Amino acid sequence: MSIRLTNVSKGFEHTQVLSDISVTIAPGEFFVMVGPSGSGKSTLLRIIAGLTSVTAGQIYFDEREVTALPPKERNLSMVFQNYALLPFMNVAQNVRFGLDNQQLSANEKNKRVDWALDLVHLSGLRDRKPKALSGGQQQRVSLARALAAKTPLVLMDEPLSNLDAQLRAEMRAEIIRLHREIGMTLIYVTHDQVEAMTMGDRILVLDAEQIQQLGTPLELYNHPANEFVAKFIGTPEMNIVPITVNEHNQFSLGTEFAAQQAVPVPFALPAGHYHLGIRPEQLVPLAAAGTAALPATVADVQQLGNDTLIFSDCNGQQLVSRIPQQFEVAVGSRLQLAVPPQKGAWHLFDAQTGAAIKEGVADGGR
Ligand SMILES: Nc1ncnc2c1ncn2[C@@H]1O[C@H](COP(=O)(O)OP(=O)(O)OP(=O)(O)O)[C@@H](O)[C@H]1O
């Protein structure tokens, strides 16, 4: 089922939450909506479900307008963060309960329950009550209940946020598998950018009432539309620092040109003030002092086992580097951070608006 929102806005009494949201979701897509707390992700999902009305705009399912339809007429199912299981029913009864709205024979309902429990690997626990299940198992029951209805659209609102890290990773893989097997349209809300990056065909980043960017995970990572997306996607977050470029194509960190810190820009960049974004993995120390390097002082080191994070100070700007190995360096020592020579590692943003500078400058006038 395809989903289309046109100019959807939503305000509550004292707050505007969504303004003019337009988006089309393709049939069978795994579509993730991500954003910080309070950005309106759940509100947008509830609008699609029919649980919250819009202030303006229209919603279409397969080109049929559903804006005014109640949830039970929209042919969808939902999975919530808190599982929403009924404590006095066992696992099989909870799954069957999700079929109550459907005109199916008792035999067909039994088959659906068996099928859904099998899908989530819970057939052996069908007689247990929810309180005798782990958090991950309870979440599996709520998944089974949503899947048993075989609706062409499934909505999930932070379904994994009550689980510990290991279970979360397991359930992530499980949901990806279920989506692949069943092929329903899946709209998934999370505030966790790792979930968004690893699960979604496309990601919609929501903030300040607006769509900040819509694209595939790697489009967002490699070409963030603005500083908000650049910082939101990726861990540790992208370094974004003010730079000043002079007429000799040299730059220094900071809002004023510092001649003693000047480093050549590896491509033509008009003089001016910018915000420069560099991913931590693209800002690694040079073995020896080089011409295109930023001198920095190590402020902190975090050994993660497989990676080392180095936090440093360069001309008053805080920077973080990620080195994909164990790396010994003392706090207080001096480092030369190599300026990445490839243009793709440079993310330039407008110093006032934070919008990515795409044409003519960062891409060298392509
Ligand atoms: N029924 C309501 N009445 C008034 N304000 C509401 C209502 N529901 C949500 N809001 C407000 O709308 C804004 C967005 O809430 P929403 O739950 O959609 O955000 P979210 O991005 O899902 O956040 P979180 O990640 O914290 O769940 C918040 O400021 C919230 O206080």
Ligand as a Chemical Component Dictionary entry (heavy atoms), coordinates in Angstrom:
data_LIG
# 
_chem_comp.id                   LIG 
_chem_comp.type                 NON-POLYMER 
_chem_comp.pdbx_formal_charge   0 
_chem_comp.three_letter_code    LIG 
# 
loop_
_chem_comp_atom.comp_id 
_chem_comp_atom.atom_id 
_chem_comp_atom.alt_atom_id 
_chem_comp_atom.type_symbol 
_chem_comp_atom.charge 
_chem_comp_atom.model_Cartn_x 
_chem_comp_atom.model_Cartn_y 
_chem_comp_atom.model_Cartn_z 
_chem_comp_atom.pdbx_ordinal 
LIG N1  N1  N 0 -2.486 15.515 22.823 1  
LIG C1  C1  C 0 -1.595 16.505 22.869 2  
LIG N2  N2  N 0 -1.920 17.724 23.359 3  
LIG C2  C2  C 0 -1.019 18.724 23.398 4  
LIG N3  N3  N 0 0.249  18.620 22.956 5  
LIG C3  C3  C 0 0.646  17.435 22.472 6  
LIG C4  C4  C 0 -0.261 16.310 22.404 7  
LIG N4  N4  N 0 0.420  15.268 21.856 8  
LIG C5  C5  C 0 1.681  15.708 21.607 9  
LIG N5  N5  N 0 1.818  17.014 21.973 10 
LIG C6  C6  C 0 3.029  17.831 21.813 11 
LIG O1  O1  O 0 3.474  17.719 20.481 12 
LIG C7  C7  C 0 4.889  17.690 20.419 13 
LIG C8  C8  C 0 5.348  16.471 19.649 14 
LIG O2  O2  O 0 5.050  15.304 20.370 15 
LIG P1  P1  P 0 5.359  13.850 19.802 16 
LIG O3  O3  O 0 4.979  12.856 20.849 17 
LIG O4  O4  O 0 4.764  13.691 18.460 18 
LIG O5  O5  O 0 6.937  13.916 19.645 19 
LIG P2  P2  P 0 7.972  12.762 19.391 20 
LIG O6  O6  O 0 8.909  13.261 18.337 21 
LIG O7  O7  O 0 7.282  11.489 19.123 22 
LIG O8  O8  O 0 8.731  12.727 20.787 23 
LIG P3  P3  P 0 9.301  11.493 21.660 24 
LIG O9  O9  O 0 10.494 10.960 20.928 25 
LIG O10 O10 O 0 9.668  12.174 22.944 26 
LIG O11 O11 O 0 8.185  10.506 21.791 27 
LIG C9  C9  C 0 5.383  17.756 21.849 28 
LIG O12 O12 O 0 5.723  19.086 22.126 29 
LIG C10 C10 C 0 4.182  17.317 22.645 30 
LIG O13 O13 O 0 4.194  17.923 23.921 31 
# 
loop_
_chem_comp_bond.comp_id 
_chem_comp_bond.atom_id_1 
_chem_comp_bond.atom_id_2 
_chem_comp_bond.value_order 
_chem_comp_bond.pdbx_ordinal 
LIG N1  C1  SING 1  
LIG C1  N2  SING 2  
LIG C1  C4  DOUB 3  
LIG N2  C2  DOUB 4  
LIG C2  N3  SING 5  
LIG N3  C3  DOUB 6  
LIG C3  C4  SING 7  
LIG C3  N5  SING 8  
LIG C4  N4  SING 9  
LIG N4  C5  DOUB 10 
LIG C5  N5  SING 11 
LIG N5  C6  SING 12 
LIG C6  O1  SING 13 
LIG C6  C10 SING 14 
LIG O1  C7  SING 15 
LIG C7  C8  SING 16 
LIG C7  C9  SING 17 
LIG C8  O2  SING 18 
LIG O2  P1  SING 19 
LIG P1  O3  DOUB 20 
LIG P1  O4  SING 21 
LIG P1  O5  SING 22 
LIG O5  P2  SING 23 
LIG P2  O6  DOUB 24 
LIG P2  O7  SING 25 
LIG P2  O8  SING 26 
LIG O8  P3  SING 27 
LIG P3  O9  DOUB 28 
LIG P3  O10 SING 29 
LIG P3  O11 SING 30 
LIG C9  O12 SING 31 
LIG C9  C10 SING 32 
LIG C10 O13 SING 33 
# 
